[in-house]
Amino acid sequence: MLSIEDTFILVEERLPILGLKLASGVPSDVRGISDVDISLVHPEPQNLLHLMPEGTLQKKRKNLPYPAWGYQFILANRQINLTASTSIKVYDAVKHRELELELIRSYPSLQQSVIEIKKNTTWGTEKCWCHLLGLEGNEYEIMLNQDLVLATGKKKVIS
């Protein structure tokens, strides 16, 4: 099975769209085969279906605080979830991923703990990291505060 990163490269090779960014949470494949989350800023997010593989599902994303469209298809035995919007806020998930990778690089001892939390809950990756670090509030907003999260990770490792 291809990794999330290798599957993303395959998506980039197959879709004639610039600006695709990997947004999947880290660590992945904790509760089985993880899906591949991709974010895209595009001037016409609702008009991308003709660029997608045959069988792609398209729907307006109503659970986001900005206008967005979702495209869902299977590639390399993984579900691909592409979220497209005119808003740069769609790249917040990419920032979360980058921070999660930095946490693992800077504090590798935290990785196993977050894996255990993720295995034993139905929580998303952001919530698992916030729980592990003892950060309360909206996990999506908290994970945009890189300085706070990294400083808290450092304290967690030291204590």
N, C-alpha and C positions, 0 to 999 in steps of 0.2 A: 504494500500500500504506500502510495506517495505521501510524504509529509504535507502538512498544511502549506508550508512555504513552497514546496515543489508543485503542489496543485495550483497555487496562486500563479506561479510562473506559466503553467500550462494555460490557465485562463487568459493571462496577458497575451500569450502567443495566439490564442484562438479568437479573441475579441478585437475587432478593429476600433478600439476606443483608447484614447490617451487619458492619463490621470487616475487610473485605477490604483487604489492603495489597500494593502492588506490590513484588516482591522480585527482579525480573530484574537480572542483572549489567549493569554499565556499563563500557565501551561495548558497544552491541548491534549486531546485524546485521553483524558482522565476518566470520563464516564463512557468509554467506548470510542466510536469514531466521531471526532468533532467535525462540525461543518466549517466551511471557509467563509468568513465574513469579509466583504469587500465594500469599500466606500468610494464614491465618485461624485465630484462636483461637475455638473453639466448644465448648459443653458436650457436644454429641453429634456429633463429627466423622465418625463412621461412618454417620450417618443423613441425609446431605445429597443423596443421589443424586436424589431426587424434585424437588429445586430446580434441578437442572442441565439443560442442553439435552439433547434426545433424542440418543442415541448416545454419551453420556459414559461413559468407562471409569472404574471405581472399583477401587482396590486398597489393601490395607494396605501402608504404607511401612515396610519392614523395615530400611532402610539408615540410619535416623535413631536417635539415642540417646534418643528419647522416642516415645511412642505417637502415630502419625499415620496419616491416610488421604489418599490421592491421588485426584484427579479430573482426568481428561484429556479435552479436547474441542477442536474447531477453531472458531475465530471470526475473521472478517475475514482469512482465509488464514494465520492463525498458530495454532500449537499452544498451548493454554492448559493450564498445569499448576498446579492449585490444591492446596496442601497444607494440610490442616486438622488441628488437634490441640487437646487441652485444655491443653497446655503453652504458656506464653508463649515458650518457646525456639523455637517455629515462626517467631517474628518476628526471629530472628537474621539471617536472609537479608535482611530489610528494613533492618536496621542496616548490613549489608555494603553494600547499594545506596546508602544515604545517605552512607556513608564514601567510596565510589567517586565519587559525584557531587561531594563536597567536595574530593577529590583533584584532580579535573578543574578545578573552579572555582579552587582555590588554586594549582595547578601545571599550567596548561594544556599546558606543554611535555611533560609525561609522557604525555599521551593518545596521541600517535602511537606512542610506544614500546610501550605496553601493547597497542595494536591490532596491531602487528607480532608481538608474542609470541603473542597470541591467534590470529592468522591462521596461524601456523606451528607450532602445537601443538594438541593435543586437550584442553588444560587448561581448567578452569573459570575464571571471571573472578577469583575470589579468589586462586587459585594464580598467575595471570598477574601480578597486582598485587604479591604477595609476592615473586615472582621478580625483577621489575623493581626492587623496593626492597631486595633482598638480605636479606629477612627469612625465616628458616628455622624450620620447625616446622609445626604444624597450621594451615594457612591459614585455616580457619574460625574458630579461636580467636584467631589473630593479628588478623584483621580486626574483631574485637570490641573491640580495644584502640585506640580512635581516637587517643588522644594519641601513642602509639608510632608508629602508621602515618603520621600527619600530620607528626610531627617528622622521621621518616625521609624522607618525601617532600621536606620542606624542605631537608634535608641533600643529597639527591640532586640537587636543582635547583641548589643553591649550588655543589656540587663540579664 
